[in-house]
Amino acid sequence: MNIYILGPGAAGKTTVGQIVADKLKYKFIDLDEMYLSTIGDIGDEIKQVGYESYAYKNIELYRKIKEDNQDNLVFILSSGFMTYDESIHSNIKSIQDDINNHEFSIMLMPSSDKQKCIDVIVKRQMDRKFTSNDYSKHRKVISERFDIYKDLGKYQIFSMDKPEEISKIILDRLFNDERERWNNFFDKLKDDHPLASKFPDESLVEYLEKSIIKPNNVLEIGGGNGRNSVYIAKLGLLVDTIDISDDAIRKTINLAKENDVKINAERISFFEFSSENKYDLIYDAGLFHHVFPHRRSDYIDKVFDGLKVGGVLGLIAFNEKMGTTANDEEIFKQRNMEGGISYPLEKLKQIFTNKFELMSYRPMKNCKSEDKVFGYDFVSASFWKKISR
Ligand SMILES: C[S@@+](CC[C@H](N)C(=O)[O-])C[C@H]1O[C@@H](n2cnc3c(N)ncnc32)[C@H](O)[C@@H]1O
């Protein structure tokens, strides 16, 4: 699979593309860089032979690179490439169409607002060391091309965020849309499926019963139908619960009503969630093992930031008995999480011990419905205390 990154100069294409290529272990090709190393300086070329001749050579260079490298490329196109006229090269129209319709052609611009976009691009270009500082020329080029750029590619990213963050948006697109996926999941959920249970996790019950100091407030992330949040609310604790799925949040609200408890439930991805509140306990039963590899460090940072000093993360995640053992590179290649990642204790320790201290870890008990608590031994329950700094 190839990824094409399009857009004006100074949009951040090269930096973002390099990060994506490194994560995927793909070959990184920047057409402008290739031109410089194989033909010469673009500015000098345009001066010497004219824009059309330069563009013709650039198209030929593109074709040659594509011939030599078939797959697994992150390809950064020159800013003007998608605006070249048909008269320049007999193949350019079909090349542009192929790129535009490619599953992973991504247009990158700082803003969808024309004026804002022009201002940012021109400022960045003026700040660049090795580009011309012809202010009016930069303004003219981006002003003329903005309307062409904004609809280019299979999808568009308008963002002034850091390149690292933009690269994650691109990597997200390699996988299914999580909101849709989980809505489908809950839509089709049969009553006898484990996640249709209305009982709380046995390990959560044990933890809260044994706690000498009870948490005051709790955030449940990926709460599903709300079975754990409802239990926590019944203990008289304040509960905020979030889930990416609309259906899950509907179910949570209904379960809270049935049990006559109050829960603040919000449909939002954990990665977009922000709150003024800091929590004593963040509880995650089954979300972490579905987190994409490139979002894992965000997960850790968000849990860490969301907890009070001394706060605790309660985590239920697949152990060695369940989930894929594929490494991150393989997961990116498959573009599929195979229903979740396996996290034996050693792997959890590698991920969490920088910011959290392990309090307890054990496989969950297998529970029957008459136990009135929930548990399966293919997941383990662990509790992690935020390390104070
Ligand atoms: C395996 S289910 C567990 C549900 C619930 N915790 C339970 O144990 O019954 C994972 C849950 O995480 C939610 N989820 C997945 N990705 C999410 C995200 N990025 N932010 C918030 N929730 C997410 C899903 O919608 C689903 O409800």
The ligand as a Tripos MOL2 file, in Angstrom:
@<TRIPOS>MOLECULE
LIG
   27    29     1     0     0
SMALL
NO_CHARGES

@<TRIPOS>ATOM
      1 C1        -14.5880   -4.5580   25.0220 C.3       1 LIG1
      2 S1        -15.7030   -3.2370   25.1530 S.3       1 LIG1
      3 C2        -15.8820   -3.1230   26.9070 C.3       1 LIG1
      4 C3        -17.1260   -2.4540   27.3570 C.3       1 LIG1
      5 C4        -17.2810   -2.3560   28.8700 C.3       1 LIG1
      6 N1        -16.1730   -1.7280   29.4980 N.3       1 LIG1
      7 C5        -17.5150   -3.7120   29.4770 C.2       1 LIG1
      8 O1        -16.5340   -4.2830   29.9650 O.co2     1 LIG1
      9 O2        -18.6370   -4.1780   29.4690 O.co2     1 LIG1
     10 C6        -14.7200   -1.8140   24.7660 C.3       1 LIG1
     11 C7        -15.4760   -0.5100   24.8770 C.3       1 LIG1
     12 O3        -14.5890    0.5560   24.5800 O.3       1 LIG1
     13 C8        -15.2670    1.5020   23.7630 C.3       1 LIG1
     14 N2        -14.2410    2.2410   23.0200 N.ar      1 LIG1
     15 C9        -13.4410    1.8000   22.0240 C.ar      1 LIG1
     16 N3        -12.5930    2.7610   21.6350 N.ar      1 LIG1
     17 C10       -12.8630    3.8420   22.4100 C.ar      1 LIG1
     18 C11       -12.3120    5.1450   22.4990 C.ar      1 LIG1
     19 N4        -11.3290    5.5360   21.6980 N.pl3     1 LIG1
     20 N5        -12.8050    5.9990   23.4120 N.ar      1 LIG1
     21 C12       -13.8320    5.6180   24.2360 C.ar      1 LIG1
     22 N6        -14.3920    4.3920   24.1720 N.ar      1 LIG1
     23 C13       -13.9060    3.5040   23.2920 C.ar      1 LIG1
     24 C14       -16.1970    0.6660   22.9160 C.3       1 LIG1
     25 O4        -17.2620    1.3890   22.3730 O.3       1 LIG1
     26 C15       -16.6560   -0.3900   23.9280 C.3       1 LIG1
     27 O5        -17.7770    0.0330   24.6360 O.3       1 LIG1
@<TRIPOS>BOND
     1     1     2 1
     2     2     3 1
     3     2    10 1
     4     3     4 1
     5     4     5 1
     6     5     6 1
     7     5     7 1
     8     7     8 2
     9     7     9 1
    10    10    11 1
    11    11    12 1
    12    11    26 1
    13    12    13 1
    14    13    14 1
    15    13    24 1
    16    14    15 ar
    17    14    23 ar
    18    15    16 ar
    19    16    17 ar
    20    17    18 ar
    21    17    23 ar
    22    18    19 1
    23    18    20 ar
    24    20    21 ar
    25    21    22 ar
    26    22    23 ar
    27    24    25 1
    28    24    26 1
    29    26    27 1
@<TRIPOS>SUBSTRUCTURE
     1 LIG1         1 GROUP 0 **** ****
